[in-house]
Amino acid sequence: MGLSEITERLRRAEASAGRAEGSVKLIAISKVQPNERVEAVLEQGHRLFGENKVQEAEDKWPAFRERYPGTEVHLVGPLQSNKTRRAMALFDAIHSLDRMKLANAIARIAQEEGACPDLFVQVNTGEEEQKAGIVPDETDSFIAECRALDLPVVGLMCIPPVDEAPSLHFSLLAKLAERNGLEGLSMGMSDDFEEAVSFGATHVRVGSALFGARDYG
């Protein structure tokens, strides 16, 4: 499956949900993908990518951005507080704001630099112990604390549990976002992005369906 097929599926999902064409952004998840696969997608005109790790993105994207102007890169994986400054210099958006220590670090650096990437609060909708994110009951207060720090929170992000219907989690995230006046919904991956669109996703994160299986070797 390639970019054109994923894009066509996304356009059909928008249409069937009554959404405007192009209202959902496709984040091509390029983590652990060989540079030639990433460049092939860049060559087709795609300009929005997602990475999981600061170091990998630093090694990959400065050179690509020079050759392909207008490229945006979003951090979709966990962010360690000690890498905050590097992440803020590199990424256009961070989808994994999940604790006050990180929020305070971002706020401090934003004050120093006079700039800050767009921020999505990661919500642990399944309340899974092994997964990062704010639990749903604490999401409202966390967003309020972030806003008190003048942080540019634009939306929410979730990764549904693998053994539960994703629709339950997409619906919950959409309700939390609406309640807090947030438009951004980063939800939906290779297996369920069309369903996410029907629940209001503004950003879908597609990797393996677009690039092929990852090589972790």
C-alpha positions as CSV (number, residue, x, y, z in Angstrom):
1,M,0.0,0.0,0.0
2,G,1.3,3.4,-0.8
3,L,0.7,7.1,-0.3
4,S,-1.9,7.5,-3.0
5,E,-4.0,4.6,-1.7
6,I,-3.8,5.8,1.9
7,T,-4.7,9.3,0.8
8,E,-7.7,8.0,-1.2
9,R,-8.9,6.0,1.8
10,L,-8.6,9.1,3.9
11,R,-10.6,11.2,1.4
12,R,-13.3,8.6,1.3
13,A,-13.5,8.5,5.1
14,E,-13.8,12.3,5.2
15,A,-16.6,12.2,2.7
16,S,-18.5,9.4,4.5
17,A,-18.2,11.3,7.8
18,G,-19.4,14.5,6.2
19,R,-16.1,16.2,6.8
20,A,-14.5,18.7,4.4
21,E,-11.9,17.2,2.0
22,G,-8.4,17.8,3.5
23,S,-9.7,18.5,7.0
24,V,-7.8,15.5,8.3
25,K,-4.0,15.6,8.2
26,L,-2.1,12.4,7.5
27,I,1.0,12.1,9.7
28,A,3.4,9.6,8.0
29,I,5.1,7.8,10.8
30,S,8.6,7.4,9.6
31,K,10.3,6.0,12.8
32,V,12.7,3.2,12.1
33,Q,12.1,3.5,8.4
34,P,15.1,3.5,6.0
35,N,15.8,6.9,4.5
36,E,15.1,5.7,1.0
37,R,11.5,4.8,2.0
38,V,11.0,8.2,3.6
39,E,12.5,10.0,0.6
40,A,10.2,8.1,-1.7
41,V,7.2,9.6,0.2
42,L,8.7,13.0,0.2
43,E,9.3,12.8,-3.6
44,Q,5.5,12.1,-3.9
45,G,4.9,15.5,-2.3
46,H,3.9,14.5,1.2
47,R,5.2,17.0,3.8
48,L,4.0,15.9,7.3
49,F,5.9,13.2,9.2
50,G,6.0,11.7,12.7
51,E,8.9,10.4,14.7
52,N,9.1,8.7,18.1
53,K,12.6,9.6,19.2
54,V,14.5,12.9,19.4
55,Q,17.8,11.4,18.4
56,E,16.5,9.6,15.4
57,A,14.7,12.7,14.2
58,E,17.9,14.8,14.6
59,D,19.8,12.3,12.5
60,K,17.2,12.2,9.8
61,W,15.3,15.4,9.3
62,P,17.7,18.4,9.1
63,A,19.1,17.2,5.7
64,F,15.6,16.2,4.4
65,R,14.2,19.6,5.3
66,E,16.9,21.4,3.4
67,R,16.0,19.4,0.3
68,Y,12.2,19.4,0.8
69,P,11.1,22.9,2.0
70,G,7.8,23.1,3.9
71,T,8.2,19.7,5.6
72,E,6.7,19.4,9.1
73,V,7.8,16.8,11.7
74,H,5.8,16.0,14.8
75,L,6.9,14.1,17.8
76,V,4.4,11.3,18.5
77,G,6.5,9.3,21.0
78,P,7.3,9.9,24.7
79,L,9.5,12.8,25.6
80,Q,12.1,12.7,28.3
81,S,12.3,16.0,30.2
82,N,16.1,16.2,29.6
83,K,15.5,16.3,25.8
84,T,12.8,19.0,25.9
85,R,15.0,21.8,24.5
86,R,16.2,19.6,21.6
87,A,12.7,18.5,20.9
88,M,11.3,22.0,20.9
89,A,14.0,23.1,18.4
90,L,13.3,20.3,16.0
91,F,9.5,19.5,16.0
92,D,6.6,21.6,14.8
93,A,4.2,19.8,17.2
94,I,4.5,17.5,20.2
95,H,1.7,14.9,20.7
96,S,2.9,13.5,24.0
97,L,2.5,16.1,26.7
98,D,1.7,13.8,29.6
99,R,2.9,15.3,33.0
100,M,3.4,18.6,34.8
101,K,7.2,18.2,35.0
102,L,7.3,18.2,31.2
103,A,4.8,21.0,30.9
104,N,6.9,23.2,33.2
105,A,10.1,22.4,31.3
106,I,8.4,23.4,28.0
107,A,7.0,26.6,29.5
108,R,10.4,27.6,30.8
109,I,12.1,27.0,27.5
110,A,9.3,28.7,25.5
111,Q,9.8,31.8,27.7
112,E,13.5,31.8,26.9
113,E,13.2,31.1,23.2
114,G,10.0,33.1,22.5
115,A,8.5,30.1,20.6
116,C,6.8,26.8,21.3
117,P,5.6,23.9,19.1
118,D,1.9,23.1,19.1
119,L,1.1,20.7,22.0
120,F,-1.3,17.8,22.2
121,V,-2.0,16.3,25.7
122,Q,-1.7,12.5,25.6
123,V,-4.7,10.9,27.4
124,N,-4.4,7.4,28.7
125,T,-8.1,6.6,27.7
126,G,-7.7,2.9,28.7
127,E,-6.0,3.8,32.0
128,E,-3.4,1.2,31.2
129,E,-0.6,1.0,33.8
130,Q,2.2,0.5,31.2
131,K,1.1,3.4,29.1
132,A,1.9,7.1,29.4
133,G,-0.8,9.8,29.5
134,I,-3.2,11.7,31.7
135,V,-6.1,9.6,32.9
136,P,-9.5,10.9,31.7
137,D,-10.6,12.1,35.2
138,E,-7.6,14.3,35.5
139,T,-7.5,15.7,31.9
140,D,-9.6,18.8,32.5
141,S,-7.4,20.0,35.4
142,F,-4.2,19.2,33.6
143,I,-5.3,21.2,30.6
144,A,-6.2,24.1,32.9
145,E,-2.7,24.0,34.5
146,C,-1.1,24.0,31.1
147,R,-3.1,26.9,30.0
148,A,-2.1,28.8,33.1
149,L,1.5,28.3,31.9
150,D,0.5,29.9,28.5
151,L,1.3,26.7,26.7
152,P,-0.2,26.3,23.2
153,V,-2.3,23.2,23.8
154,V,-4.2,22.6,20.6
155,G,-5.6,19.2,21.1
156,L,-5.6,15.7,22.6
157,M,-3.9,12.4,21.6
158,C,-4.7,8.8,22.5
159,I,-3.5,5.3,21.7
160,P,-6.4,2.9,22.4
161,P,-5.7,-0.5,24.1
162,V,-5.1,-3.2,21.6
163,D,-7.8,-5.5,23.0
164,E,-10.7,-3.0,23.1
165,A,-12.8,-1.4,20.4
166,P,-11.0,1.8,19.4
167,S,-14.4,3.6,18.9
168,L,-14.9,3.8,22.6
169,H,-11.6,5.6,23.1
170,F,-12.1,7.9,20.1
171,S,-15.5,8.9,21.4
172,L,-14.1,9.6,24.9
173,L,-11.2,11.7,23.5
174,A,-13.6,13.7,21.3
175,K,-15.8,14.4,24.4
176,L,-12.9,15.5,26.5
177,A,-11.6,17.8,23.7
178,E,-15.0,19.4,23.1
179,R,-15.5,20.0,26.8
180,N,-12.2,21.9,26.9
181,G,-12.7,23.8,23.7
182,L,-9.9,22.0,21.9
183,E,-10.2,21.2,18.1
184,G,-7.2,18.9,17.6
185,L,-7.7,15.2,17.9
186,S,-4.6,13.1,17.2
187,M,-6.1,9.6,17.0
188,G,-6.2,6.7,14.6
189,M,-3.4,4.5,13.1
190,S,-2.9,2.1,10.2
191,D,-5.7,-0.3,11.3
192,D,-8.4,2.1,12.4
193,F,-7.8,5.6,11.0
194,E,-11.0,5.6,9.0
195,E,-13.0,5.0,12.1
196,A,-11.1,7.7,13.9
197,V,-12.1,10.2,11.1
198,S,-15.7,9.4,11.8
199,F,-15.2,10.4,15.4
200,G,-13.6,13.7,14.5
201,A,-9.9,13.0,14.2
202,T,-7.9,16.0,12.8
203,H,-4.6,14.1,12.6
204,V,-4.2,10.3,11.9
205,R,-0.9,8.6,12.4
206,V,-0.1,6.0,9.7
207,G,3.2,4.1,9.4
208,S,3.4,0.5,8.4
209,A,0.4,0.7,6.0
210,L,2.3,3.5,4.2
211,F,5.9,2.5,4.4
212,G,5.8,-1.2,4.9
213,A,6.9,-3.3,7.9
214,R,9.5,-1.7,10.1
215,D,12.9,-3.2,10.4
216,Y,14.0,-3.1,14.0
217,G,17.2,-5.1,13.3
